Every structure is written in C-alpha cells, then in structure tokens.
Amino acid sequence: QNPKMAAAVAFKQALDQESIDVFNAACNKPFSEQATFFLNAYWAEYQDQAEAIYELSWKSMTATDMEAKGIMYSHLYEEGTELDMDGTLRFFEILCNRSLSDRNHKEYMKQWEGDEVYSKSLPEFKTSIKRKRELKETVDANGNGCISFLEYLIYQYGCDVKDLMRRVMAAPQEEEDEALRLARLALAEVQRAIKAYEAEKQRLEEASVSNGGKGIKALKAKNELAQLGASPLFESLNVALIKAEAALRRVTREAKARGANVNAGGGGDGKEQEAACTAGSIWWMQRAIKEAKEKYGH
C-alpha cells in the first residue's frame, strides 16, 4: 500500500464522517483561519507558541504560496489554503532558513534563537528525500496529496487529528458571537483599506519613475506619493484601524468575562478549555491589528 493510500485509510478509520467533513472544510479555509482553528482547540497547551505560529510559521507559509503563484506584492495576494508536495518542501526550506542564525537573518532571529519557549515551533532539519517521505506518510493527514497549514500544525506540535476533532466537535456548536462577528468584519475592513493604500502606493511609485522620472506625469506622481501619508485613503485606513481596535476591545472584554485568557503566553492548565474555544481567534485578530497599527497607524 502506497503512503498516500495508507494515510487516507488511517484518516478515515480515526474519524467519523461528520468529523472528516469538518476537518476537510477547515483545511479549505485560508491559512490564517486554519491557524485559529488549531489555536482555538489547543489554546491551553499552545498559547505560548501563538507568536511563533503567526510570525514564523504562518508568514513562511504565505511567503511560499506567494512565491509559487509568482506574486511579488502582498496587496495582490489572496491567502491560499494548501501547498503541493514540492511547495511544502520549499516551505520547510524557507522555515528552516528563517529559524537559522546566519549573516542574513541574525537580527531577525534573535527573538527565536536559543529561546526555549519557542523550541516547539522550530523545524527539524532533514534531507529533502526524508522530508518528502514524511510529508506523504505523516503530515498529509487526509491523503489528498497536498499539505494544509492545519496539517502542518498538527504535525509540528505532535498532535493527533482524532484528538483535535474530538475537541472541536465537543466545543459548543452555537451561532458565532455577535461581538466576534463584528470584530472579524472590522478586521476585514482594515485589510481592504491596506490593500487599497498599497495598490495606490505601488501605482504612484511606478508612475514616478516612468520616462526616467521626468515629465509632468512623473512629477505629479512624486508629489502625490509624498503626500500619500496625509491623503483621504490613508485617513480611511486609520479610521478602519480605530474601529477595529474598538471592536476587539469589546470582544476581548466579553471573552475574559467568560473566563478565557486571550493574552498568549505561559501555557494553560486546561481548566479554561471551554472559555478558550475562541481565544485563538481573538488573539490572532489582536496580533494582526497590532501589526497594522505599527505600520500604518498615527
């Protein structure tokens, strides 16, 4: 029996059909939503790895996907759901390079290198042949020949797909909290505003160097580029950020009132598992807004 078939058989034997459908649906969501699916289920155990999952693993995954699709600019990128086997090998290459302290990554990697807290999130170095065999036999949980971010996280943290789905299916199956829904919408608006701003910035940068940077069109673009930080487009982005922060404060207050710890760090003892079923999602939104505010806020 080939590895792909063996993985598919083991997957079907471990889960009932409803759990299989929920798992596959999660794997078909954007990478970031797969991350929160995992974190919501394992927040008590892996909240202290949330920063590494966001900054190291998720960004390596999206960088790999962008490279595979030939996309250079983030505002042109629509987040993917999975990588093929060759793409996953490239993902591990990027991930390993980012977790090495060499001349090109020394400053960046000070936050990871030698930090025992994040040791669980650092990849193990392996040959391509060994890695590819492992991807087929171990990582590709549903045996579809591709690797989702959720499957990678299950593999990286030594989790069991049966245990993951037991937790997910045991969580309260109720309508999404209104505050959480509004916070998601507010974050989506921030992301749309960022894409609009970056698209205009790229357009002006290209126009400013057209015709050797000379002529009325180039000069006009240079002037508009210099003022872009005070433009209505930039102001709209900051308004969206303010609204998103307010929405997140509300959803965070409500989550804490239910007993959830939405501030990553230190690990949990499992006592807050039910309250934590959305804690990963809330933390991820907080982290995304923090990053956007640092880059675009004023």
Number of C-alpha atoms within 10 A of each C-alpha: 6 8 16 18 16 16 22 17 14 13 18 15 11 15 17 12 11 10 19 18 12 14 22 15 11 20 22 17 19 17 22 23 20 23 26 25 23 23 27 26 26 22 31 26 16 22 24 19 21 24 18 20 23 18 11 20 27 20 17 22 29 24 18 22 24 19 13 14 11 10 14 11 12 15 17 13 15 12 16 18 22 24 21 15 17 12 18 23 19 20 20 21 18 18 23 18 17 21 22 17 16 12 7 11 13 14 10 14 18 13 12 19 15 11 10 9 14 17 13 15 21 20 16 11 12 13 8 14 10 9 19 17 12 14 24 22 18 19 23 23 30 25 22 15 17 20 23 27 28 29 24 21 20 16 17 15 14 10 13 13 21 16 13 18 21 14 16 20 14 11 17 10 8 6 7 9 13 10 18 21 13 16 25 18 14 23 23 15 17 25 19 15 22 23 18 16 22 18 16 16 18 14 13 22 16 14 19 23 16 15 11 9 15 12 12 11 15 20 16 14 21 19 12 18 20 12 11 17 15 11 14 11 16 21 17 15 24 20 14 21 25 17 16 24 19 14 20 24 16 15 19 23 14 15 22 15 11 13 15 22 22 22 16 19 16 13 14 17 10 12 11 15 22 19 19 26 24 23 27 28 23 24 23 22 22 21 16 15 22 15 12 18 17 9 9 16 16 9
